[in-house]
């Protein structure tokens, strides 16, 4: 028994794009966020969001009953 995917393709694409921007401004470019702790949190949250997108499973969606993945019957 594996983890059931609950992230659809559009959700995946948006998460990947936003995550990469967060990682960029969190770890690479320091011009937008001046606070070191805020940059670290932004980068870590970006990495976590990217991991969730790659796996295709969001635990928050399970808690709320939300699902953007279309299942074929």
PDB file of N, CA, C and O in Angstrom:
ATOM      1  N   UNK A   1       0.848  -1.185   0.000  1.00  0.00           N
ATOM      2  CA  UNK A   1       0.000   0.000   0.000  1.00  0.00           C
ATOM      3  C   UNK A   1       0.886   1.240   0.000  1.00  0.00           C
ATOM      4  O   UNK A   1       1.709   1.420   0.898  1.00  0.00           O
ATOM      5  N   UNK A   2       0.719   2.086  -1.001  1.00  0.00           N
ATOM      6  CA  UNK A   2       1.527   3.291  -1.120  1.00  0.00           C
ATOM      7  C   UNK A   2       0.724   4.535  -0.796  1.00  0.00           C
ATOM      8  O   UNK A   2      -0.452   4.473  -0.437  1.00  0.00           O
ATOM      9  N   UNK A   3       1.383   5.640  -0.932  1.00  0.00           N
ATOM     10  CA  UNK A   3       0.736   6.924  -0.702  1.00  0.00           C
ATOM     11  C   UNK A   3      -0.079   7.281  -1.943  1.00  0.00           C
ATOM     12  O   UNK A   3       0.429   7.232  -3.064  1.00  0.00           O
ATOM     13  N   UNK A   4      -1.334   7.638  -1.736  1.00  0.00           N
ATOM     14  CA  UNK A   4      -2.184   8.034  -2.859  1.00  0.00           C
ATOM     15  C   UNK A   4      -1.901   9.487  -3.223  1.00  0.00           C
ATOM     16  O   UNK A   4      -1.867  10.370  -2.366  1.00  0.00           O
ATOM     17  N   UNK A   5      -1.706   9.703  -4.484  1.00  0.00           N
ATOM     18  CA  UNK A   5      -1.417  11.033  -5.006  1.00  0.00           C
ATOM     19  C   UNK A   5      -2.645  11.929  -4.836  1.00  0.00           C
ATOM     20  O   UNK A   5      -3.756  11.531  -5.185  1.00  0.00           O
ATOM     21  N   UNK A   6      -2.447  13.138  -4.301  1.00  0.00           N
ATOM     22  CA  UNK A   6      -3.563  14.068  -4.166  1.00  0.00           C
ATOM     23  C   UNK A   6      -3.235  15.451  -4.742  1.00  0.00           C
ATOM     24  O   UNK A   6      -3.924  16.430  -4.455  1.00  0.00           O
ATOM     25  N   UNK A   7      -2.175  15.518  -5.558  1.00  0.00           N
ATOM     26  CA  UNK A   7      -1.779  16.765  -6.204  1.00  0.00           C
ATOM     27  C   UNK A   7      -1.859  16.575  -7.716  1.00  0.00           C
ATOM     28  O   UNK A   7      -1.185  15.713  -8.279  1.00  0.00           O
ATOM     29  N   UNK A   8      -2.684  17.385  -8.364  1.00  0.00           N
ATOM     30  CA  UNK A   8      -2.851  17.304  -9.813  1.00  0.00           C
ATOM     31  C   UNK A   8      -1.730  18.026 -10.555  1.00  0.00           C
ATOM     32  O   UNK A   8      -0.834  18.604  -9.941  1.00  0.00           O
ATOM     33  N   UNK A   9      -1.795  17.982 -11.892  1.00  0.00           N
ATOM     34  CA  UNK A   9      -0.728  18.546 -12.719  1.00  0.00           C
ATOM     35  C   UNK A   9      -0.614  20.056 -12.600  1.00  0.00           C
ATOM     36  O   UNK A   9       0.498  20.577 -12.520  1.00  0.00           O
ATOM     37  N   UNK A  10      -1.723  20.770 -12.588  1.00  0.00           N
ATOM     38  CA  UNK A  10      -1.668  22.227 -12.454  1.00  0.00           C
ATOM     39  C   UNK A  10      -1.122  22.611 -11.083  1.00  0.00           C
ATOM     40  O   UNK A  10      -0.281  23.503 -10.974  1.00  0.00           O
ATOM     41  N   UNK A  11      -1.593  21.949 -10.053  1.00  0.00           N
ATOM     42  CA  UNK A  11      -1.104  22.162  -8.693  1.00  0.00           C
ATOM     43  C   UNK A  11       0.399  21.881  -8.630  1.00  0.00           C
ATOM     44  O   UNK A  11       1.148  22.636  -8.009  1.00  0.00           O
ATOM     45  N   UNK A  12       0.837  20.802  -9.270  1.00  0.00           N
ATOM     46  CA  UNK A  12       2.249  20.431  -9.320  1.00  0.00           C
ATOM     47  C   UNK A  12       3.079  21.538  -9.970  1.00  0.00           C
ATOM     48  O   UNK A  12       4.114  21.939  -9.438  1.00  0.00           O
ATOM     49  N   UNK A  13       2.621  22.029 -11.124  1.00  0.00           N
ATOM     50  CA  UNK A  13       3.361  23.058 -11.861  1.00  0.00           C
ATOM     51  C   UNK A  13       3.477  24.349 -11.055  1.00  0.00           C
ATOM     52  O   UNK A  13       4.541  24.966 -11.010  1.00  0.00           O
ATOM     53  N   UNK A  14       2.380  24.752 -10.421  1.00  0.00           N
ATOM     54  CA  UNK A  14       2.397  25.972  -9.610  1.00  0.00           C
ATOM     55  C   UNK A  14       3.333  25.802  -8.421  1.00  0.00           C
ATOM     56  O   UNK A  14       4.115  26.701  -8.111  1.00  0.00           O
ATOM     57  N   UNK A  15       3.257  24.657  -7.757  1.00  0.00           N
ATOM     58  CA  UNK A  15       4.122  24.402  -6.598  1.00  0.00           C
ATOM     59  C   UNK A  15       5.596  24.412  -6.975  1.00  0.00           C
ATOM     60  O   UNK A  15       6.418  24.977  -6.253  1.00  0.00           O
ATOM     61  N   UNK A  16       5.935  23.792  -8.097  1.00  0.00           N
ATOM     62  CA  UNK A  16       7.338  23.749  -8.521  1.00  0.00           C
ATOM     63  C   UNK A  16       7.844  25.160  -8.816  1.00  0.00           C
ATOM     64  O   UNK A  16       8.931  25.531  -8.372  1.00  0.00           O
ATOM     65  N   UNK A  17       7.077  25.939  -9.552  1.00  0.00           N
ATOM     66  CA  UNK A  17       7.501  27.306  -9.889  1.00  0.00           C
ATOM     67  C   UNK A  17       7.669  28.168  -8.638  1.00  0.00           C
ATOM     68  O   UNK A  17       8.691  28.833  -8.470  1.00  0.00           O
ATOM     69  N   UNK A  18       6.678  28.154  -7.775  1.00  0.00           N
ATOM     70  CA  UNK A  18       6.741  28.957  -6.554  1.00  0.00           C
ATOM     71  C   UNK A  18       7.875  28.467  -5.653  1.00  0.00           C
ATOM     72  O   UNK A  18       8.580  29.277  -5.052  1.00  0.00           O
ATOM     73  N   UNK A  19       8.053  27.163  -5.557  1.00  0.00           N
ATOM     74  CA  UNK A  19       9.115  26.601  -4.723  1.00  0.00           C
ATOM     75  C   UNK A  19      10.491  27.022  -5.215  1.00  0.00           C
ATOM     76  O   UNK A  19      11.354  27.379  -4.413  1.00  0.00           O
ATOM     77  N   UNK A  20      10.703  26.983  -6.521  1.00  0.00           N
ATOM     78  CA  UNK A  20      12.002  27.375  -7.068  1.00  0.00           C
ATOM     79  C   UNK A  20      12.290  28.856  -6.822  1.00  0.00           C
ATOM     80  O   UNK A  20      13.431  29.228  -6.550  1.00  0.00           O
ATOM     81  N   UNK A  21      11.271  29.692  -6.916  1.00  0.00           N
ATOM     82  CA  UNK A  21      11.444  31.114  -6.612  1.00  0.00           C
ATOM     83  C   UNK A  21      11.787  31.295  -5.134  1.00  0.00           C
ATOM     84  O   UNK A  21      12.666  32.086  -4.792  1.00  0.00           O
ATOM     85  N   UNK A  22      11.101  30.568  -4.263  1.00  0.00           N
ATOM     86  CA  UNK A  22      11.377  30.658  -2.829  1.00  0.00           C
ATOM     87  C   UNK A  22      12.791  30.191  -2.504  1.00  0.00           C
ATOM     88  O   UNK A  22      13.479  30.815  -1.697  1.00  0.00           O
ATOM     89  N   UNK A  23      13.225  29.109  -3.120  1.00  0.00           N
ATOM     90  CA  UNK A  23      14.584  28.608  -2.905  1.00  0.00           C
ATOM     91  C   UNK A  23      15.603  29.623  -3.415  1.00  0.00           C
ATOM     92  O   UNK A  23      16.621  29.861  -2.766  1.00  0.00           O
ATOM     93  N   UNK A  24      15.335  30.215  -4.563  1.00  0.00           N
ATOM     94  CA  UNK A  24      16.244  31.214  -5.132  1.00  0.00           C
ATOM     95  C   UNK A  24      16.420  32.403  -4.187  1.00  0.00           C
ATOM     96  O   UNK A  24      17.547  32.795  -3.882  1.00  0.00           O
ATOM     97  N   UNK A  25      15.311  32.975  -3.725  1.00  0.00           N
ATOM     98  CA  UNK A  25      15.407  34.138  -2.848  1.00  0.00           C
ATOM     99  C   UNK A  25      15.793  33.764  -1.419  1.00  0.00           C
ATOM    100  O   UNK A  25      16.266  34.613  -0.664  1.00  0.00           O
ATOM    101  N   UNK A  26      15.598  32.516  -1.047  1.00  0.00           N
ATOM    102  CA  UNK A  26      15.986  32.092   0.292  1.00  0.00           C
ATOM    103  C   UNK A  26      17.458  31.765   0.416  1.00  0.00           C
ATOM    104  O   UNK A  26      18.084  32.096   1.422  1.00  0.00           O
ATOM    105  N   UNK A  27      18.023  31.115  -0.599  1.00  0.00           N
ATOM    106  CA  UNK A  27      19.399  30.632  -0.488  1.00  0.00           C
ATOM    107  C   UNK A  27      20.392  31.299  -1.442  1.00  0.00           C
ATOM    108  O   UNK A  27      21.585  31.342  -1.140  1.00  0.00           O
ATOM    109  N   UNK A  28      19.937  31.817  -2.580  1.00  0.00           N
ATOM    110  CA  UNK A  28      20.874  32.287  -3.602  1.00  0.00           C
ATOM    111  C   UNK A  28      20.959  33.815  -3.656  1.00  0.00           C
ATOM    112  O   UNK A  28      22.046  34.378  -3.526  1.00  0.00           O
ATOM    113  N   UNK A  29      19.834  34.479  -3.844  1.00  0.00           N
ATOM    114  CA  UNK A  29      19.809  35.932  -3.997  1.00  0.00           C
ATOM    115  C   UNK A  29      19.354  36.575  -2.689  1.00  0.00           C
ATOM    116  O   UNK A  29      18.247  36.315  -2.217  1.00  0.00           O
ATOM    117  N   UNK A  30      20.200  37.403  -2.115  1.00  0.00           N
ATOM    118  CA  UNK A  30      19.893  38.025  -0.827  1.00  0.00           C
ATOM    119  C   UNK A  30      19.294  39.420  -0.959  1.00  0.00           C
ATOM    120  O   UNK A  30      19.083  40.093   0.050  1.00  0.00           O
ATOM    121  N   UNK A  31      19.018  39.863  -2.167  1.00  0.00           N
ATOM    122  CA  UNK A  31      18.578  41.242  -2.369  1.00  0.00           C
ATOM    123  C   UNK A  31      17.137  41.502  -1.933  1.00  0.00           C
ATOM    124  O   UNK A  31      16.824  42.616  -1.513  1.00  0.00           O
ATOM    125  N   UNK A  32      16.262  40.520  -2.017  1.00  0.00           N
ATOM    126  CA  UNK A  32      14.851  40.746  -1.703  1.00  0.00           C
ATOM    127  C   UNK A  32      14.575  40.676  -0.202  1.00  0.00           C
ATOM    128  O   UNK A  32      13.842  41.505   0.337  1.00  0.00           O
ATOM    129  N   UNK A  33      15.159  39.693   0.466  1.00  0.00           N
ATOM    130  CA  UNK A  33      14.921  39.490   1.895  1.00  0.00           C
ATOM    131  C   UNK A  33      16.218  39.793   2.637  1.00  0.00           C
ATOM    132  O   UNK A  33      17.234  39.135   2.416  1.00  0.00           O
ATOM    133  N   UNK A  34      16.178  40.788   3.516  1.00  0.00           N
ATOM    134  CA  UNK A  34      17.385  41.205   4.226  1.00  0.00           C
ATOM    135  C   UNK A  34      17.650  40.399   5.490  1.00  0.00           C
ATOM    136  O   UNK A  34      18.805  40.254   5.892  1.00  0.00           O
ATOM    137  N   UNK A  35      16.624  39.878   6.115  1.00  0.00           N
ATOM    138  CA  UNK A  35      16.778  39.143   7.367  1.00  0.00           C
ATOM    139  C   UNK A  35      17.261  37.718   7.096  1.00  0.00           C
ATOM    140  O   UNK A  35      16.666  36.997   6.295  1.00  0.00           O
ATOM    141  N   UNK A  36      18.332  37.321   7.763  1.00  0.00           N
ATOM    142  CA  UNK A  36      18.933  36.008   7.527  1.00  0.00           C
ATOM    143  C   UNK A  36      18.004  34.862   7.936  1.00  0.00           C
ATOM    144  O   UNK A  36      17.925  33.849   7.242  1.00  0.00           O
ATOM    145  N   UNK A  37      17.311  35.020   9.045  1.00  0.00           N
ATOM    146  CA  UNK A  37      16.398  33.966   9.512  1.00  0.00           C
ATOM    147  C   UNK A  37      15.207  33.833   8.562  1.00  0.00           C
ATOM    148  O   UNK A  37      14.771  32.722   8.259  1.00  0.00           O
ATOM    149  N   UNK A  38      14.691  34.955   8.100  1.00  0.00           N
ATOM    150  CA  UNK A  38      13.568  34.918   7.152  1.00  0.00           C
ATOM    151  C   UNK A  38      13.988  34.252   5.849  1.00  0.00           C
ATOM    152  O   UNK A  38      13.220  33.481   5.273  1.00  0.00           O
ATOM    153  N   UNK A  39      15.219  34.546   5.371  1.00  0.00           N
ATOM    154  CA  UNK A  39      15.724  33.894   4.160  1.00  0.00           C
ATOM    155  C   UNK A  39      15.849  32.395   4.356  1.00  0.00           C
ATOM    156  O   UNK A  39      15.486  31.616   3.475  1.00  0.00           O
ATOM    157  N   UNK A  40      16.360  31.988   5.511  1.00  0.00           N
ATOM    158  CA  UNK A  40      16.505  30.565   5.804  1.00  0.00           C
ATOM    159  C   UNK A  40      15.141  29.877   5.827  1.00  0.00           C
ATOM    160  O   UNK A  40      14.977  28.798   5.258  1.00  0.00           O
ATOM    161  N   UNK A  41      14.170  30.500   6.481  1.00  0.00           N
ATOM    162  CA  UNK A  41      12.822  29.927   6.539  1.00  0.00           C
ATOM    163  C   UNK A  41      12.201  29.853   5.151  1.00  0.00           C
ATOM    164  O   UNK A  41      11.545  28.866   4.816  1.00  0.00           O
ATOM    165  N   UNK A  42      12.401  30.887   4.343  1.00  0.00           N
ATOM    166  CA  UNK A  42      11.878  30.910   2.978  1.00  0.00           C
ATOM    167  C   UNK A  42      12.484  29.781   2.151  1.00  0.00           C
ATOM    168  O   UNK A  42      11.772  29.089   1.423  1.00  0.00           O
ATOM    169  N   UNK A  43      13.791  29.597   2.261  1.00  0.00           N
ATOM    170  CA  UNK A  43      14.468  28.534   1.526  1.00  0.00           C
ATOM    171  C   UNK A  43      14.043  27.149   1.969  1.00  0.00           C
ATOM    172  O   UNK A  43      13.823  26.269   1.137  1.00  0.00           O
ATOM    173  N   UNK A  44      13.925  26.947   3.276  1.00  0.00           N
ATOM    174  CA  UNK A  44      13.504  25.642   3.799  1.00  0.00           C
ATOM    175  C   UNK A  44      12.071  25.338   3.388  1.00  0.00           C
ATOM    176  O   UNK A  44      11.767  24.217   2.980  1.00  0.00           O
ATOM    177  N   UNK A  45      11.186  26.330   3.492  1.00  0.00           N
ATOM    178  CA  UNK A  45       9.799  26.122   3.085  1.00  0.00           C
ATOM    179  C   UNK A  45       9.707  25.833   1.590  1.00  0.00           C
ATOM    180  O   UNK A  45       8.879  25.030   1.160  1.00  0.00           O
ATOM    181  N   UNK A  46      10.551  26.482   0.803  1.00  0.00           N
ATOM    182  CA  UNK A  46      10.600  26.213  -0.633  1.00  0.00           C
ATOM    183  C   UNK A  46      11.032  24.785  -0.924  1.00  0.00           C
ATOM    184  O   UNK A  46      10.460  24.124  -1.790  1.00  0.00           O
ATOM    185  N   UNK A  47      12.047  24.305  -0.195  1.00  0.00           N
ATOM    186  CA  UNK A  47      12.512  22.918  -0.368  1.00  0.00           C
ATOM    187  C   UNK A  47      11.425  21.926   0.022  1.00  0.00           C
ATOM    188  O   UNK A  47      11.210  20.930  -0.668  1.00  0.00           O
ATOM    189  N   UNK A  48      10.745  22.198   1.125  1.00  0.00           N
ATOM    190  CA  UNK A  48       9.674  21.315   1.581  1.00  0.00           C
ATOM    191  C   UNK A  48       8.525  21.291   0.576  1.00  0.00           C
ATOM    192  O   UNK A  48       7.978  20.229   0.277  1.00  0.00           O
ATOM    193  N   UNK A  49       8.168  22.447   0.063  1.00  0.00           N
ATOM    194  CA  UNK A  49       7.095  22.522  -0.929  1.00  0.00           C
ATOM    195  C   UNK A  49       7.480  21.802  -2.221  1.00  0.00           C
ATOM    196  O   UNK A  49       6.639  21.156  -2.846  1.00  0.00           O
ATOM    197  N   UNK A  50       8.740  21.912  -2.620  1.00  0.00           N
ATOM    198  CA  UNK A  50       9.219  21.212  -3.814  1.00  0.00           C
ATOM    199  C   UNK A  50       9.180  19.701  -3.606  1.00  0.00           C
ATOM    200  O   UNK A  50       8.803  18.959  -4.513  1.00  0.00           O
ATOM    201  N   UNK A  51       9.562  19.249  -2.431  1.00  0.00           N
ATOM    202  CA  UNK A  51       9.507  17.820  -2.112  1.00  0.00           C
ATOM    203  C   UNK A  51       8.073  17.305  -2.170  1.00  0.00           C
ATOM    204  O   UNK A  51       7.818  16.234  -2.721  1.00  0.00           O
ATOM    205  N   UNK A  52       7.143  18.060  -1.607  1.00  0.00           N
ATOM    206  CA  UNK A  52       5.730  17.675  -1.638  1.00  0.00           C
ATOM    207  C   UNK A  52       5.233  17.599  -3.080  1.00  0.00           C
ATOM    208  O   UNK A  52       4.480  16.690  -3.429  1.00  0.00           O
ATOM    209  N   UNK A  53       5.649  18.543  -3.915  1.00  0.00           N
ATOM    210  CA  UNK A  53       5.237  18.527  -5.327  1.00  0.00           C
ATOM    211  C   UNK A  53       5.790  17.305  -6.044  1.00  0.00           C
ATOM    212  O   UNK A  53       5.079  16.669  -6.821  1.00  0.00           O
ATOM    213  N   UNK A  54       7.051  16.972  -5.793  1.00  0.00           N
ATOM    214  CA  UNK A  54       7.676  15.827  -6.460  1.00  0.00           C
ATOM    215  C   UNK A  54       7.021  14.522  -6.036  1.00  0.00           C
ATOM    216  O   UNK A  54       6.772  13.650  -6.869  1.00  0.00           O
ATOM    217  N   UNK A  55       6.741  14.386  -4.743  1.00  0.00           N
ATOM    218  CA  UNK A  55       6.104  13.169  -4.235  1.00  0.00           C
ATOM    219  C   UNK A  55       4.655  13.087  -4.701  1.00  0.00           C
ATOM    220  O   UNK A  55       4.139  11.995  -4.941  1.00  0.00           O
ATOM    221  N   UNK A  56       3.992  14.248  -4.831  1.00  0.00           N
ATOM    222  CA  UNK A  56       2.604  14.275  -5.286  1.00  0.00           C
ATOM    223  C   UNK A  56       1.598  14.059  -4.178  1.00  0.00           C
ATOM    224  O   UNK A  56       0.435  13.751  -4.438  1.00  0.00           O
ATOM    225  N   UNK A  57       2.042  14.220  -2.942  1.00  0.00           N
ATOM    226  CA  UNK A  57       1.171  13.994  -1.793  1.00  0.00           C
ATOM    227  C   UNK A  57       1.329  15.144  -0.809  1.00  0.00           C
ATOM    228  O   UNK A  57       2.439  15.449  -0.372  1.00  0.00           O
ATOM    229  N   UNK A  58       0.212  15.782  -0.463  1.00  0.00           N
ATOM    230  CA  UNK A  58       0.221  16.885   0.492  1.00  0.00           C
ATOM    231  C   UNK A  58      -0.554  16.472   1.745  1.00  0.00           C
ATOM    232  O   UNK A  58      -1.757  16.223   1.665  1.00  0.00           O
ATOM    233  N   UNK A  59       0.114  16.396   2.900  1.00  0.00           N
ATOM    234  CA  UNK A  59      -0.568  16.002   4.134  1.00  0.00           C
ATOM    235  C   UNK A  59      -1.676  16.972   4.548  1.00  0.00           C
ATOM    236  O   UNK A  59      -2.675  16.555   5.133  1.00  0.00           O
ATOM    237  N   UNK A  60      -1.509  18.249   4.251  1.00  0.00           N
ATOM    238  CA  UNK A  60      -2.542  19.232   4.592  1.00  0.00           C
ATOM    239  C   UNK A  60      -3.813  18.959   3.799  1.00  0.00           C
ATOM    240  O   UNK A  60      -4.918  19.138   4.312  1.00  0.00           O
ATOM    241  N   UNK A  61      -3.661  18.523   2.545  1.00  0.00           N
ATOM    242  CA  UNK A  61      -4.824  18.173   1.737  1.00  0.00           C
ATOM    243  C   UNK A  61      -5.595  17.015   2.365  1.00  0.00           C
ATOM    244  O   UNK A  61      -6.824  16.991   2.303  1.00  0.00           O
ATOM    245  N   UNK A  62      -4.897  16.061   2.965  1.00  0.00           N
ATOM    246  CA  UNK A  62      -5.562  14.929   3.615  1.00  0.00           C
ATOM    247  C   UNK A  62      -6.383  15.424   4.799  1.00  0.00           C
ATOM    248  O   UNK A  62      -7.524  15.000   4.986  1.00  0.00           O
ATOM    249  N   UNK A  63      -5.812  16.316   5.596  1.00  0.00           N
ATOM    250  CA  UNK A  63      -6.519  16.841   6.769  1.00  0.00           C
ATOM    251  C   UNK A  63      -7.767  17.629   6.386  1.00  0.00           C
ATOM    252  O   UNK A  63      -8.768  17.607   7.103  1.00  0.00           O
ATOM    253  N   UNK A  64      -7.702  18.326   5.252  1.00  0.00           N
ATOM    254  CA  UNK A  64      -8.839  19.146   4.824  1.00  0.00           C
ATOM    255  C   UNK A  64      -9.768  18.433   3.849  1.00  0.00           C
ATOM    256  O   UNK A  64     -10.841  18.945   3.531  1.00  0.00           O
ATOM    257  N   UNK A  65      -9.367  17.251   3.370  1.00  0.00           N
ATOM    258  CA  UNK A  65     -10.182  16.517   2.411  1.00  0.00           C
ATOM    259  C   UNK A  65     -10.082  17.067   0.996  1.00  0.00           C
ATOM    260  O   UNK A  65     -10.917  16.752   0.148  1.00  0.00           O
ATOM    261  N   UNK A  66      -9.087  17.871   0.738  1.00  0.00           N
ATOM    262  CA  UNK A  66      -8.896  18.513  -0.561  1.00  0.00           C
ATOM    263  C   UNK A  66      -8.082  17.601  -1.466  1.00  0.00           C
ATOM    264  O   UNK A  66      -7.166  16.920  -1.004  1.00  0.00           O
ATOM    265  N   UNK A  67      -8.413  17.584  -2.762  1.00  0.00           N
ATOM    266  CA  UNK A  67      -7.695  16.742  -3.710  1.00  0.00           C
ATOM    267  C   UNK A  67      -7.769  17.401  -5.085  1.00  0.00           C
ATOM    268  O   UNK A  67      -8.861  17.647  -5.598  1.00  0.00           O
ATOM    269  N   UNK A  68      -6.611  17.687  -5.683  1.00  0.00           N
ATOM    270  CA  UNK A  68      -6.597  18.291  -7.016  1.00  0.00           C
ATOM    271  C   UNK A  68      -6.242  17.279  -8.093  1.00  0.00           C
ATOM    272  O   UNK A  68      -6.154  17.629  -9.270  1.00  0.00           O
ATOM    273  N   UNK A  69      -6.041  16.047  -7.706  1.00  0.00           N
ATOM    274  CA  UNK A  69      -5.680  14.986  -8.648  1.00  0.00           C
ATOM    275  C   UNK A  69      -6.956  14.339  -9.176  1.00  0.00           C
ATOM    276  O   UNK A  69      -7.806  13.902  -8.400  1.00  0.00           O
ATOM    277  N   UNK A  70      -7.081  14.282 -10.491  1.00  0.00           N
ATOM    278  CA  UNK A  70      -8.254  13.648 -11.094  1.00  0.00           C
ATOM    279  C   UNK A  70      -8.006  12.156 -11.202  1.00  0.00           C
ATOM    280  O   UNK A  70      -7.044  11.716 -11.833  1.00  0.00           O
ATOM    281  N   UNK A  71      -8.875  11.390 -10.586  1.00  0.00           N
ATOM    282  CA  UNK A  71      -8.758   9.930 -10.630  1.00  0.00           C
ATOM    283  C   UNK A  71      -9.633   9.380 -11.745  1.00  0.00           C
ATOM    284  O   UNK A  71     -10.768   9.819 -11.928  1.00  0.00           O
ATOM    285  N   UNK A  72      -9.104   8.426 -12.484  1.00  0.00           N
ATOM    286  CA  UNK A  72      -9.887   7.774 -13.533  1.00  0.00           C
ATOM    287  C   UNK A  72     -10.657   6.615 -12.919  1.00  0.00           C
ATOM    288  O   UNK A  72     -10.105   5.821 -12.158  1.00  0.00           O
ATOM    289  N   UNK A  73     -11.936   6.528 -13.260  1.00  0.00           N
ATOM    290  CA  UNK A  73     -12.781   5.439 -12.729  1.00  0.00           C
ATOM    291  C   UNK A  73     -12.884   4.330 -13.729  1.00  0.00           C
ATOM    292  O   UNK A  73     -13.549   3.326 -13.471  1.00  0.00           O
TER     293      UNK A  73
END
